[in-house]
Amino acid sequence: CPQDSIRTASGLGQSAQQSAVGMLRLAKQTETLAMELDQRAIHTLQVIQEAMKHSQHAALIARTAIDQAGQNAVKLLAIKKLTDGASAQQTAAEERAIDAASAAR
């Protein structure tokens, strides 16, 4: 019967229209979600870049500290040599003074 065919076709048309509206809504939600994910990805990249800057700065500070420690070690060695030499000279001078005092008696 043609009326049944028309009703069936009309029902299928309405169902297709509802499906199309639902798909459009889902497409918009997907687009919104994609934009949010893009923004989060951009933010994550910025955080990573900032962390890299901090890491590079920390490495520079560490290298500077190591260089300074090396310089301090060289200075300490020089100071030790000077004090050892001065101590040896003082001991020799004291021994000469003792010898001179003994010879004077």
C-alpha positions as CSV (number, residue, x, y, z in Angstrom):
1,C,0.0,0.0,0.0
2,P,1.4,3.4,-1.0
3,Q,0.4,5.0,2.3
4,D,2.4,2.5,4.3
5,S,5.4,3.1,2.0
6,I,5.0,6.9,2.6
7,R,4.7,6.4,6.4
8,T,7.7,4.2,6.4
9,A,9.7,6.6,4.2
10,S,8.6,9.5,6.4
11,G,9.6,7.6,9.6
12,L,13.0,6.8,8.0
13,G,13.5,10.4,7.0
14,Q,12.7,11.6,10.5
15,S,15.1,9.0,12.0
16,A,17.8,10.0,9.5
17,Q,17.3,13.7,10.4
18,Q,17.6,12.9,14.1
19,S,20.7,10.9,13.4
20,A,22.1,13.7,11.4
21,V,21.4,16.2,14.2
22,G,23.1,13.8,16.7
23,M,26.1,13.4,14.5
24,L,26.4,17.1,14.1
25,R,26.3,17.6,17.8
26,L,29.0,14.9,18.2
27,A,31.1,16.5,15.5
28,K,30.9,19.8,17.4
29,Q,31.8,18.1,20.7
30,T,34.7,16.4,19.0
31,E,36.0,19.7,17.5
32,T,35.7,21.4,20.9
33,L,37.6,18.5,22.5
34,A,40.3,18.6,19.8
35,M,40.8,22.4,20.5
36,E,41.1,21.7,24.2
37,L,43.6,19.0,23.6
38,D,45.6,21.3,21.3
39,Q,45.7,23.9,24.1
40,R,46.8,21.3,26.6
41,A,49.5,20.1,24.3
42,I,50.7,23.7,23.7
43,H,50.8,24.3,27.5
44,T,52.6,21.0,28.1
45,L,55.2,22.0,25.5
46,Q,55.7,25.3,27.2
47,V,56.2,23.6,30.6
48,I,58.7,21.2,29.0
49,Q,60.6,24.2,27.4
50,E,60.7,26.0,30.7
51,A,61.9,22.9,32.5
52,M,64.7,22.6,29.9
53,K,65.7,26.2,30.5
54,H,65.9,25.5,34.3
55,S,67.9,22.3,33.7
56,Q,70.4,24.0,31.4
57,H,70.8,26.8,34.0
58,A,71.3,24.2,36.7
59,A,74.0,22.5,34.6
60,L,75.8,25.8,34.1
61,I,75.7,26.5,37.8
62,A,77.1,23.0,38.5
63,R,79.9,23.4,36.0
64,T,80.8,26.8,37.5
65,A,80.8,25.2,41.0
66,I,83.1,22.4,39.8
67,D,85.5,25.0,38.2
68,Q,85.5,27.0,41.4
69,A,86.2,23.9,43.5
70,G,89.2,23.1,41.2
71,Q,90.5,26.7,41.6
72,N,90.1,26.5,45.3
73,A,92.0,23.2,45.4
74,V,94.9,24.8,43.5
75,K,94.9,27.8,45.9
76,L,94.8,25.6,48.9
77,L,97.8,23.6,47.6
78,A,99.7,26.8,47.0
79,I,98.9,28.1,50.6
80,K,100.0,24.7,52.0
81,K,103.3,24.9,50.2
82,L,103.8,28.5,51.5
83,T,103.0,27.6,55.1
84,D,105.1,24.4,54.9
85,G,108.0,26.5,53.6
86,A,107.6,29.2,56.2
87,S,107.4,26.6,58.9
88,A,110.6,25.0,57.7
89,Q,112.3,28.4,57.6
90,Q,111.1,29.2,61.1
91,T,112.4,25.9,62.4
92,A,115.8,26.4,60.8
93,A,116.0,29.9,62.2
94,E,115.1,28.6,65.7
95,E,117.8,25.9,65.4
96,R,120.4,28.5,64.3
97,A,119.4,30.7,67.3
98,I,119.7,27.7,69.6
99,D,123.1,26.9,68.1
100,A,124.2,30.5,68.4
101,A,123.1,30.6,72.0
102,S,124.9,27.4,72.8
103,A,128.1,28.6,71.1
104,A,128.0,31.9,73.1
105,R,128.1,30.0,76.4
